[in-house]
């Protein structure tokens, strides 16, 4: 599942697209490109569906779709993307 999120962030970064917006909640309006693409992937991917289900049912509080983890991934991937361009 983490690999899917990394690929989404790398793809958005390579294409210089906005990653997030003010809303950071899954399946809500204006939640940004990261979460929008994760929602799309969840339509076809049972692993992502399960992770989202666990988030929505409050089974997990610290998850890969939260802004802290997103920030970490963005920072880690930023230099890689810059070096390849």
N, C-alpha and C positions, 0 to 999 in steps of 0.2 A: 504494500500500500504506500509506503514512504517513497518508493521509486516512482509511483504514479504522480505523486505531488511534486517531486523534484522535476520530472519531465514537464509538467504543466508550467512550473515557474521558469524553467530554462526556455521553454518555447515562447512564453510571453516576453521574457527578457530579450531574447534574440530578435524578436519582432518589435521591440520598444513599445510594448503595450502597457497600459496602466494595470498594475497588479491588484490593488485593493481600492475600495471606496470607504466611506464612513461606516457603513453597516458591515459588521463582521460575522453575521449569523447566516448559517446555511439555510437555503430555501426561503430567503427573504429578498425583497426588492433592493436594488442598488448595493449588492454585496460584493461587487468587484469581479474581475475576470478569473482570479484564482478559484474562488468558490463557485462561480458559474460553470467553469470547466469541470470542476470536481463533481458538481451536480449532474452534468452531462455524462461523465464517466460512470457514475453510480447507476445510471439507467441500464448499463450493460455489464457491469462488473460486480459480482457478488461480494468480493472482498471490500470494496469501497462502500457498498450498500450496508454491510454489517458494521463498518466503522461509523458511518453516519447514524445508523440506528442506535448504536451505543452512546453516541454524543447526545442525540435528541432525547433519549430516555434517561439521561443523567447517570449512566453507568460509569462513565469516565469524565473526569473534569479537565485534566491536562491531556490534550490530544493534538494530533498532527495538523489540524486545521485551525488552531488558535493562532493569534497574531504573534505571540512570542516565538513559536516554532517557525512560523512563516518568516519572521525577521531573521532568524538564525540561518535558515536555508537561503534566503535572498542574499545575505551577506557572504555566505560561503560560495555561492554560485556567481556572484557579481564579478569577481576577479577572473574566473574561468571564462565567462562570456566576453569580458573586455579583452582578454588576451587572445581570443580566437578571432576577434574582428579586426 
